[in-house]
Amino acid sequence: MRLNFKLISPLLAVVIMSLNLGLAISSVSAADVGQKSFGTRLSLLRQEALGSGIQQKTLDSALEDLEPVSGVIELDGNQPEAKLTFDQYLGRILSEDRIARGRKRLTDSRRLLAKIAEAYGVQPRFLVALWGVETDFGRSTGAFPVIDSLVSLVYDGRRSSFFRKELFHALRILDEGHISLARMKGSWAGAMGQLQFMPSTFRLFAVDFDGDGLIDIWESKGDVFASAANYLSQSGWRRDQTWGQQVLLPEDADLSPAKLKEAKRASDWLALGVSTIDGSDFLLPDSLSSIVQPEGLTGRAFLVYNNYHVIYKWNRSENFALSVGILSDRIGDP
């Protein structure tokens, strides 16, 4: 409610205005302290985490003697992958060496992958392809301490609310004993293990497939593959479908971006002049599909099915989703 100063005495108006000004100054000062004092912010985070049920010993271990990690904040402001073209991105992913290593890992883990495919309905080649794109089959999982990174990103303030939630999920993972603080390493953004799951994704989808009582997406292949399969399965994966295929668009067709995004059956695309690159039939003629052009309207075109969109949920990047699909095709099924 706004006061009408014409209806009250001048002296009372001055008093009220002074009180309002004092409150405003106090509020600004508190915000300023929150921005400038890392120790104050960390203390508040600790109190809130303790109030949410996380054990004191976990907080004493995880939050002791922390300082902002400047490299993390710099990386958050300059993400090189977002600047890569589709060709550049694909070139990093689809090396002959990576394809060969993917095929070997598919063969080496075929029994485990078959069990997981039976349990979750996800074809093994997609699990290996995701593994390969995310961390080069576990070779590059990140060396940043997850808690340090997340606390730094909370303090930085640009996406403070998002990273604060991730920090609390990470603390709960520690509190539940799934991983030690020393082993809880990941990317600068807090993505963890061989799947690069964010802490919230871990708590929603990661599973203990090997039955040892812990969920270990850092070392246990069973937990790694099953957690990926559980994510895909719960996100709407179809075990009887592939992801998509490259197609040719007619030069004279009136195919606007809006029309390309519309879900159609193969017969509808054929009527518009869309064809496969080798003249063969569409892979899933009875399934709804749409068209993606990662290089723009004059670049390559891909007809994508339901499973492409599930991969896209994992990482909302056309480059990522297409690369996983193409790598899975090159790796093949055992």
C-alpha positions as CSV (number, residue, x, y, z in Angstrom):
1,M,0.0,0.0,0.0
2,R,1.3,3.5,-0.9
3,L,0.9,6.2,1.7
4,N,-0.5,9.6,0.6
5,F,1.9,12.1,2.2
6,K,-0.6,15.0,1.6
7,L,-2.9,13.5,4.3
8,I,-0.3,13.3,7.1
9,S,1.8,15.8,8.9
10,P,5.1,17.0,7.4
11,L,7.0,15.8,10.4
12,L,5.5,12.3,10.2
13,A,6.2,12.2,6.5
14,V,9.9,13.0,7.1
15,V,10.1,10.2,9.8
16,I,8.5,7.6,7.4
17,M,10.7,8.6,4.5
18,S,13.8,8.3,6.8
19,L,12.8,4.9,7.9
20,N,12.2,3.8,4.2
21,L,15.6,5.1,3.2
22,G,17.3,3.4,6.1
23,L,15.7,0.1,5.1
24,A,16.8,0.5,1.5
25,I,20.4,1.3,2.6
26,S,20.4,-1.7,4.9
27,S,19.1,-3.9,2.1
28,V,21.8,-2.7,-0.3
29,S,24.5,-3.2,2.3
30,A,23.4,-6.8,2.9
31,A,23.4,-7.6,-0.8
32,D,26.8,-5.9,-1.2
33,V,28.2,-8.1,1.7
34,G,26.8,-11.2,0.0
35,Q,28.5,-10.4,-3.2
36,K,31.9,-9.4,-1.7
37,S,32.3,-11.8,1.2
38,F,32.9,-15.3,0.0
39,G,33.2,-16.4,3.7
40,T,29.8,-14.9,4.5
41,R,28.2,-16.6,1.5
42,L,29.8,-20.0,2.4
43,S,28.7,-19.7,6.0
44,L,25.1,-19.1,4.9
45,L,25.3,-22.1,2.5
46,R,26.6,-24.3,5.3
47,Q,23.7,-23.2,7.7
48,E,21.1,-23.9,5.0
49,A,22.6,-27.3,4.1
50,L,22.7,-28.3,7.8
51,G,19.0,-27.3,8.1
52,S,18.1,-29.4,5.1
53,G,19.4,-32.5,6.9
54,I,23.0,-32.9,5.6
55,Q,25.3,-34.1,8.3
56,Q,27.6,-31.7,10.0
57,K,30.6,-34.0,9.4
58,T,29.9,-34.0,5.6
59,L,29.8,-30.2,5.6
60,D,32.9,-29.9,7.8
61,S,34.8,-32.0,5.3
62,A,33.4,-30.6,2.0
63,L,33.3,-26.9,2.8
64,E,36.4,-26.5,4.9
65,D,39.0,-23.9,3.7
66,L,37.3,-23.3,0.4
67,E,38.2,-20.4,-1.9
68,P,36.7,-19.3,-5.2
69,V,38.3,-21.1,-8.1
70,S,39.0,-18.4,-10.7
71,G,39.5,-20.8,-13.6
72,V,36.0,-22.1,-13.1
73,I,34.4,-18.7,-13.3
74,E,36.5,-17.9,-16.5
75,L,35.3,-21.1,-18.1
76,D,31.7,-20.4,-17.3
77,G,32.0,-17.1,-19.2
78,N,33.8,-18.6,-22.2
79,Q,32.6,-22.0,-23.3
80,P,34.4,-23.0,-26.5
81,E,32.2,-25.9,-27.5
82,A,29.3,-23.5,-28.1
83,K,31.3,-21.7,-30.8
84,L,32.1,-24.8,-32.9
85,T,30.4,-25.4,-36.2
86,F,28.8,-28.8,-36.9
87,D,31.7,-29.9,-39.0
88,Q,34.2,-28.9,-36.4
89,Y,32.2,-30.7,-33.7
90,L,31.8,-33.8,-35.8
91,G,35.5,-33.8,-36.6
92,R,36.4,-34.0,-33.0
93,I,34.0,-36.9,-32.3
94,L,34.1,-39.0,-35.4
95,S,37.8,-39.8,-35.7
96,E,38.6,-43.3,-37.1
97,D,40.5,-44.0,-33.8
98,R,37.4,-43.2,-31.7
99,I,35.2,-45.3,-33.9
100,A,37.6,-48.3,-33.6
101,R,37.9,-47.9,-29.9
102,G,34.1,-47.7,-29.6
103,R,33.7,-51.0,-31.5
104,K,36.3,-52.6,-29.2
105,R,34.5,-51.4,-26.1
106,L,31.2,-52.6,-27.4
107,T,32.7,-56.0,-27.9
108,D,34.5,-56.1,-24.6
109,S,31.4,-55.3,-22.6
110,R,28.8,-57.1,-24.8
111,R,27.5,-59.4,-22.0
112,L,27.1,-56.5,-19.5
113,L,25.5,-54.3,-22.2
114,A,23.1,-57.1,-23.2
115,K,21.9,-57.4,-19.6
116,I,21.3,-53.7,-19.5
117,A,19.6,-53.6,-22.8
118,E,17.2,-56.3,-21.6
119,A,16.5,-54.4,-18.4
120,Y,16.1,-50.9,-19.9
121,G,15.3,-51.4,-23.6
122,V,18.3,-49.3,-24.9
123,Q,20.5,-50.6,-27.7
124,P,24.1,-51.1,-26.6
125,R,25.6,-49.0,-29.4
126,F,23.8,-45.9,-28.1
127,L,25.2,-46.4,-24.6
128,V,28.7,-46.8,-25.9
129,A,28.3,-43.7,-28.2
130,L,27.1,-41.5,-25.4
131,W,30.0,-42.7,-23.3
132,G,32.4,-42.0,-26.2
133,V,31.1,-38.5,-26.8
134,E,30.8,-37.5,-23.2
135,T,34.2,-38.6,-21.9
136,D,36.0,-40.5,-24.7
137,F,35.0,-43.8,-23.0
138,G,36.0,-42.6,-19.6
139,R,39.4,-41.2,-20.5
140,S,38.5,-37.5,-19.9
141,T,36.1,-37.2,-16.9
142,G,37.4,-33.8,-15.6
143,A,39.8,-33.0,-12.8
144,F,37.9,-30.2,-11.0
145,P,36.8,-30.9,-7.4
146,V,33.0,-30.8,-7.9
147,I,32.2,-29.1,-4.6
148,D,34.8,-26.4,-5.1
149,S,33.5,-25.7,-8.6
150,L,29.9,-25.5,-7.6
151,V,30.5,-23.2,-4.6
152,S,32.6,-20.9,-6.9
153,L,29.7,-20.8,-9.5
154,V,27.2,-20.0,-6.7
155,Y,29.4,-17.2,-5.5
156,D,29.9,-15.9,-9.1
157,G,26.2,-15.0,-9.3
158,R,25.5,-15.3,-13.0
159,R,23.6,-18.6,-12.6
160,S,23.7,-18.7,-8.8
161,S,20.2,-20.3,-8.3
162,F,20.9,-23.2,-10.7
163,F,24.3,-24.0,-9.2
164,R,23.1,-23.6,-5.6
165,K,20.6,-26.4,-6.3
166,E,23.3,-28.6,-7.9
167,L,25.6,-27.9,-4.9
168,F,23.0,-29.2,-2.4
169,H,22.5,-32.3,-4.6
170,A,26.2,-32.9,-4.6
171,L,26.4,-32.6,-0.9
172,R,23.7,-35.2,-0.5
173,I,25.6,-37.6,-2.8
174,L,28.6,-37.2,-0.5
175,D,26.3,-37.5,2.6
176,E,24.9,-40.8,1.3
177,G,28.4,-42.2,0.9
178,H,28.3,-43.0,-2.9
179,I,31.7,-41.3,-3.5
180,S,34.4,-39.8,-1.3
181,L,35.2,-36.1,-1.5
182,A,38.6,-36.8,-2.9
183,R,37.2,-38.9,-5.8
184,M,34.3,-36.5,-6.5
185,K,35.9,-34.9,-9.6
186,G,34.3,-33.6,-12.7
187,S,34.1,-30.8,-15.2
188,W,34.4,-27.1,-14.3
189,A,30.5,-27.0,-14.2
190,G,30.1,-29.9,-11.8
191,A,29.3,-32.6,-14.4
192,M,30.5,-35.8,-12.9
193,G,32.0,-39.2,-13.8
194,Q,32.0,-41.1,-17.0
195,L,28.6,-39.9,-18.0
196,Q,29.1,-36.2,-17.0
197,F,25.9,-36.3,-15.0
198,M,25.1,-33.1,-13.1
199,P,24.4,-33.9,-9.4
200,S,20.6,-33.4,-9.9
201,T,20.7,-35.9,-12.8
202,F,22.7,-38.3,-10.7
203,R,20.0,-38.3,-8.0
204,L,17.2,-38.7,-10.5
205,F,18.6,-41.4,-12.8
206,A,21.9,-43.0,-11.6
207,V,21.5,-46.6,-10.4
208,D,23.4,-49.2,-8.5
209,F,23.5,-51.9,-11.2
210,D,26.4,-53.9,-9.8
211,G,24.6,-54.3,-6.4
212,D,27.4,-53.1,-4.1
213,G,25.1,-50.6,-2.3
214,L,26.8,-47.6,-3.9
215,I,26.1,-45.7,-7.2
216,D,29.5,-45.2,-8.8
217,I,29.5,-43.5,-12.2
218,W,33.2,-42.9,-11.9
219,E,34.5,-46.4,-11.9
220,S,31.7,-49.1,-12.2
221,K,30.9,-49.9,-15.8
222,G,27.7,-51.5,-14.7
223,D,26.5,-48.4,-12.9
224,V,27.7,-46.2,-15.8
225,F,25.9,-48.0,-18.6
226,A,22.8,-48.7,-16.5
227,S,22.5,-45.1,-15.3
228,A,22.7,-43.9,-18.9
229,A,20.1,-46.5,-20.0
230,N,17.8,-45.5,-17.1
231,Y,18.0,-41.9,-18.1
232,L,17.1,-42.6,-21.7
233,S,14.4,-45.1,-20.8
234,Q,12.7,-42.7,-18.4
235,S,13.0,-39.9,-21.0
236,G,10.9,-41.9,-23.6
237,W,13.4,-44.1,-25.4
238,R,11.9,-46.6,-28.0
239,R,13.8,-49.9,-28.1
240,D,12.4,-50.6,-31.6
241,Q,13.7,-47.3,-33.2
242,T,16.9,-45.7,-34.3
243,W,17.7,-42.0,-34.1
244,G,17.5,-40.8,-37.6
245,Q,19.3,-40.6,-41.0
246,Q,20.7,-38.0,-43.5
247,V,18.3,-36.9,-46.2
248,L,18.2,-34.7,-49.3
249,L,15.9,-31.8,-49.6
250,P,14.6,-30.7,-53.0
251,E,16.1,-27.3,-54.1
252,D,12.8,-25.9,-55.3
253,A,10.7,-27.0,-52.3
254,D,9.0,-24.5,-50.0
255,L,10.3,-26.0,-46.8
256,S,10.5,-23.2,-44.2
257,P,12.1,-23.9,-40.8
258,A,8.6,-24.2,-39.3
259,K,7.6,-26.9,-41.8
260,L,10.8,-28.8,-41.2
261,K,10.1,-29.0,-37.5
262,E,6.6,-30.4,-38.0
263,A,6.3,-34.1,-37.3
264,K,5.3,-36.0,-40.4
265,R,5.4,-39.6,-41.7
266,A,7.6,-40.7,-44.5
267,S,4.8,-40.5,-47.1
268,D,4.4,-36.8,-46.2
269,W,8.1,-36.1,-46.6
270,L,8.2,-38.0,-49.9
271,A,5.3,-35.9,-51.2
272,L,7.3,-32.8,-50.4
273,G,10.3,-34.2,-52.4
274,V,12.5,-35.3,-49.4
275,S,14.5,-38.4,-50.2
276,T,17.3,-40.5,-48.6
277,I,20.9,-39.8,-49.8
278,D,21.1,-43.1,-51.6
279,G,17.6,-43.4,-52.8
280,S,16.7,-46.2,-50.3
281,D,13.5,-46.3,-48.2
282,F,13.2,-44.3,-45.0
283,L,14.4,-46.3,-42.0
284,L,11.1,-45.8,-40.1
285,P,8.4,-45.1,-42.7
286,D,5.5,-45.3,-40.2
287,S,7.0,-43.2,-37.5
288,L,6.7,-39.5,-37.0
289,S,9.8,-37.6,-37.9
290,S,11.1,-34.0,-38.3
291,I,14.1,-32.5,-40.1
292,V,17.2,-30.9,-38.4
293,Q,19.7,-28.7,-40.3
294,P,22.6,-28.0,-38.0
295,E,24.4,-25.9,-40.6
296,G,21.4,-23.8,-41.6
297,L,19.0,-24.0,-44.5
298,T,21.7,-24.6,-47.1
299,G,23.5,-27.3,-45.1
300,R,23.1,-31.0,-44.5
301,A,19.7,-32.3,-43.4
302,F,18.8,-35.1,-41.1
303,L,15.4,-36.8,-40.7
304,V,15.1,-37.5,-37.0
305,Y,12.9,-39.8,-35.0
306,N,11.7,-40.0,-31.4
307,N,15.1,-41.3,-30.0
308,Y,17.0,-38.3,-31.4
309,H,14.8,-36.0,-29.2
310,V,15.5,-38.2,-26.2
311,I,19.3,-37.8,-26.8
312,Y,18.7,-34.0,-27.2
313,K,17.2,-33.9,-23.7
314,W,20.5,-35.3,-22.4
315,N,22.3,-32.3,-23.8
316,R,20.3,-29.6,-25.6
317,S,22.6,-29.3,-28.5
318,E,21.9,-30.4,-32.1
319,N,25.7,-30.9,-32.6
320,F,25.8,-33.3,-29.6
321,A,22.6,-35.2,-30.4
322,L,23.5,-35.7,-34.1
323,S,27.1,-36.7,-33.2
324,V,25.9,-39.4,-30.7
325,G,23.5,-40.8,-33.4
326,I,26.1,-40.8,-36.1
327,L,28.8,-42.4,-33.8
328,S,26.3,-45.1,-32.8
329,D,25.8,-45.9,-36.5
330,R,29.5,-46.1,-37.1
331,I,30.1,-48.3,-34.0
332,G,27.2,-50.6,-34.9
333,D,25.6,-53.4,-32.9
334,P,27.7,-56.5,-31.7
